[in-house]
Amino acid sequence: MKADKEKVTRLLKTARGQLDGLLRMVEDDRYCIDISNQLMATQAILRNINKEVLHAHLGSCVEEAFEKGDQHKKIQEIMDIIDKLSK
């Protein structure tokens, strides 16, 4: 992985903490809107992590593939990810 590992690790630990908090909220029968807001905050962190990983991939792995003339596989991988993201 070419992304900033410290940043990704920190964000993943934050998301994990938020998930633990969500479990407690559900177990404590907290207000639905509060749970929903926390879910959206967790999803936002996960989206940011994915963006960080994909930016690093484009800036290193894909760029390297273009330099080597092996870009077709990397382009297909990115198109597949775009398809998944747009579902």
C-alpha positions, 0 to 999 in steps of 0.5 A: 500500500502506497498511502500514508500508513500512519494517517490511514491507521489513525483514521481506521482506529477512529472509525473503530472507536466510533463503531464501538460507540455505536454498539453501545448506543444501540445497546443503551437504546439511544435515540435513533437520530443520534445513532444515525448521525454517528453512523454518517460520521463513521461512514464519512471517515471510511470514505476519507480513508478510501479516498486516501488509499485510491489517491495514493494508488493513482499517484503511484501504482497507476502512474508506474503502470503507465510508465511501463506501458501496462496501463490497461489492467490498472485502468480496468481496476479503477473502472471497477472501483468506480462502479462499486462506488457508484452503487 
